[in-house]
Amino acid sequence: MNLKPLGDRVIVKQDEAEETTASGLYIASEAKEKPQSGIVLAVGDGKMDKDGNMVPVPVKVGDKVVYGKFGGTEISVDGEDVLILRADDLYAVFA
């Protein structure tokens, strides 16, 4: 992928939506909820704080993250759907 996020933004590949329920029932495509987790594909340089110091983005490429349900912008790059989020929209990193 030849896309580099600017500032404190990150590019995330969303996890796939669940196909079945816990009991094994198939979920209709219209009823599937968008996942709120994914893998970080690219990270921006960070942003400046009020004192002029660079604050780096707190995640790195390859991290699995949880983000807000309605955060970010979905785009398609090289036939792959990705999500561009601000670092503030990230809630957690899987350890």
C-alpha positions as CSV (number, residue, x, y, z in Angstrom):
1,M,0.0,0.0,0.0
2,N,1.4,3.3,-1.0
3,L,-0.5,5.5,1.4
4,K,1.1,7.3,4.3
5,P,-1.1,8.9,7.0
6,L,-0.3,12.5,8.1
7,G,0.0,13.8,11.6
8,D,-1.6,11.6,14.3
9,R,-3.6,9.5,11.9
10,V,-3.3,5.7,11.5
11,I,-4.5,3.4,8.8
12,V,-6.3,0.2,10.0
13,K,-7.5,-2.9,8.2
14,Q,-10.8,-3.8,9.8
15,D,-11.4,-7.3,11.0
16,E,-14.0,-9.3,9.1
17,A,-17.6,-9.2,10.3
18,E,-18.9,-12.3,12.1
19,E,-20.6,-14.8,9.8
20,T,-22.4,-16.8,12.4
21,T,-23.7,-16.4,15.9
22,A,-22.2,-18.2,19.0
23,S,-24.9,-20.9,18.6
24,G,-24.0,-21.4,14.9
25,L,-26.8,-19.5,13.1
26,Y,-25.8,-17.6,10.0
27,I,-26.1,-13.8,10.1
28,A,-27.7,-12.0,7.1
29,S,-25.3,-9.6,5.4
30,E,-27.7,-6.7,6.2
31,A,-27.7,-7.6,9.9
32,K,-23.9,-7.8,10.3
33,E,-22.4,-5.2,12.6
34,K,-19.2,-3.5,11.5
35,P,-16.2,-4.7,13.6
36,Q,-14.6,-2.3,16.0
37,S,-11.1,-3.8,15.8
38,G,-8.4,-4.3,13.2
39,I,-4.7,-4.3,12.4
40,V,-2.6,-1.1,12.1
41,L,-1.2,-0.9,8.5
42,A,0.5,2.5,8.7
43,V,1.2,5.2,11.3
44,G,1.7,9.0,10.9
45,D,4.6,10.9,12.6
46,G,2.5,12.3,15.4
47,K,1.4,15.8,16.4
48,M,2.7,18.8,18.2
49,D,1.6,19.6,21.7
50,K,1.0,23.1,23.0
51,D,4.7,23.5,23.9
52,G,5.9,22.6,20.4
53,N,7.1,19.0,21.3
54,M,6.3,16.2,18.9
55,V,4.0,13.6,20.5
56,P,4.4,10.3,18.6
57,V,1.4,8.0,17.8
58,P,1.1,5.4,20.6
59,V,0.7,2.4,18.3
60,K,2.9,0.7,15.7
61,V,2.4,-1.2,12.5
62,G,1.0,-4.7,13.2
63,D,-0.7,-3.8,16.5
64,K,-4.3,-5.0,16.9
65,V,-6.5,-2.1,18.1
66,V,-10.0,-1.3,19.2
67,Y,-11.6,1.9,17.9
68,G,-14.8,3.9,18.1
69,K,-17.8,2.6,16.3
70,F,-18.4,5.7,14.2
71,G,-14.8,7.0,14.0
72,G,-12.7,7.3,10.9
73,T,-13.1,7.5,7.2
74,E,-13.4,4.4,5.0
75,I,-11.5,4.4,1.7
76,S,-10.4,1.8,-0.8
77,V,-6.7,1.7,-1.7
78,D,-5.4,-0.8,-4.3
79,G,-8.7,-2.7,-4.0
80,E,-8.4,-3.0,-0.2
81,D,-10.9,-1.3,2.1
82,V,-9.1,0.5,5.0
83,L,-10.1,2.9,7.7
84,I,-8.2,6.2,8.5
85,L,-8.5,7.1,12.1
86,R,-7.0,9.8,14.4
87,A,-5.0,8.4,17.3
88,D,-7.6,9.9,19.7
89,D,-10.2,7.5,18.1
90,L,-8.2,4.5,19.2
91,Y,-9.4,3.0,22.5
92,A,-7.0,0.1,23.2
93,V,-4.3,-2.1,21.9
94,F,-4.5,-5.9,22.4
95,A,-1.5,-7.1,24.5
